[in-house]
Every structure is written in structure tokens, then in C-alpha cells.
Amino acid sequence: MIMKKLLTGCMVALAILAALAGLAGCDQDKVLYSGRNYLMFSDTLYHYAAQESNEKFEVPVSATRRADYDRTFAVEVVDKESSSSADDTEYSAQLQKIQASGAELLYAPYYYSVAGPYIIPQARSVGFEGYVMGPDGYDGLKLTGDKSQYNKTYYTTHYSADDNTNTKVQDFIKSYKSKNNAEPNTFAALGYDTIYMIKQAIEKAGENATREDVRNAVAGMTFDGVTGKFTMDKSGSPTKSVTVLEMKDGKPVYNTTVQPK
């Protein structure tokens, strides 16, 4: 994955990734590094900058390990690998290189249908015993073989049925089960919140509102739903909390919720 000059969204995962590696937080302007592939993160949850000698730069990331000489929330990129397609089924060659690099954490931004049956088992088969982390595409991870091989896997998402900190979550689950006789997944929760966001925007726009009125009502709105409380900016991008799930013996378990600052 390429992190652009101004990083957003998936950098939430990398922030948590660094925390899992045992590194401490810092202010963006506190320390700057030069030299080999350093990342410096600010304390703002959804907006991070990659810096080298005061200049923002692009850096491909697939695996990291702790930099022994650095305790300021930075990670050292020790290897970067790619695949010809997001639907490949064989990753052993890339994973062997990552294992040989001494990486302690592998960030693999693939979907559940690839990370589950291929990337994670193949990483374990080449001897990688470190952490694996991914995005919300890991929701519904397809498992194969020994479920314990998925331990030490984390991913960021929007919602967890185990989250008891949000009363809206438990109310939603109860209602969904009663109508569908099934457990809701992340996409059901996102769809639910989407409808109520539109409803809130229409009500704010008032009677005889145009499409533009509704669109303008969405921009800048604050919404409190099943997937968290967030505020939309003028372009429609949210500043919102992020749920972190951890795989334990084949089951995703609620780990924490990271709030934006």
C-alpha cells in the first residue's frame, strides 16, 4: 500500500499498528528524522503525515518492526512487498522475504477472502510469528486450518457486537435479530446508520428541500449512531471513532475503540 503525501483513513490502522509494537506517542512537530524510511505520526486520529527531513514523502508499507533507538511513535519499515492482483492466492515468496527481514508486524490491506485463507496461513507457514493487522476488509475473515494461527491478528473496523460502551449497538443487534433471525455484520450496521443519516439531513433541510439542500445538510453534520459518533466535514468525510477487533481462536473479539482527538 502506498501512503500518500497527506495520509488519511488507513493511517488509523498504522497508528494502532505502531502502538502494538510497543512504541510511545508523540507530537508531530516534536522530532523529525532523516535517513532510512521513518514515519512520524501526529496525535490526530484520522490525519497523519509521513515525514523525512521536514518533507512529506511517499513510502510503501507492508511490514514493520520496532526501531530500538526510537521511542517516539515511529516505526522502521524493514521490507515492502506487493502482489500482481488483490485476488492472488499465493504469497509465500513475498512472505518469506518479510520473515527474513525480521519484521515484527505485517500490515496486509487485503479483503477477508484473501487474508483469511491465504496471507495469514502462508505467513505462519514460513515462520512469521508476529502481529498481523488489516483494515475493515477483514470483517468476516475466511478461516482455514488451525484457528490458533489467526491469533495476534488485529483489524480496524466500524462496529463490534461485543462493544458494550455504545447502547445503540445492543439495541440495533436486538432489533436486527428479531427481524432477520441472524447476526448483523459491519455492513448491516453501516447501512443502518446511512439511512438514519439521510433521515437527519432531510429533516434538517426542511420542507420542499432540494437535493442540494440535503447535500448541504450532510456537510458539517454531527451524527451519533451504531458505528459511533462522528462529524462530517464540508466534503463529506467523517472524523469518527475506530473500533479495533482482535482474533482469538478464530473469533473476532472487541479490543478497544480509538477516539479522534
PyMOL commands that set and color helices and strands:
alter all, ss='L'
color gray80, all
select helices_A, chain A and resi 11-20+92-100+112-125+136-138+147-150+167-180+186-205+211-218
alter helices_A, ss='H'
color red, helices_A
select strands_A, chain A and resi 2-3+7-8+47-48+51-52+55-56+59-60+63-65+76-79+105-107+131-134+153-157+222-225+228-232+238-240+242-248+251-258
alter strands_A, ss='S'
color yellow, strands_A
deselect
rebuild
show_as cartoon
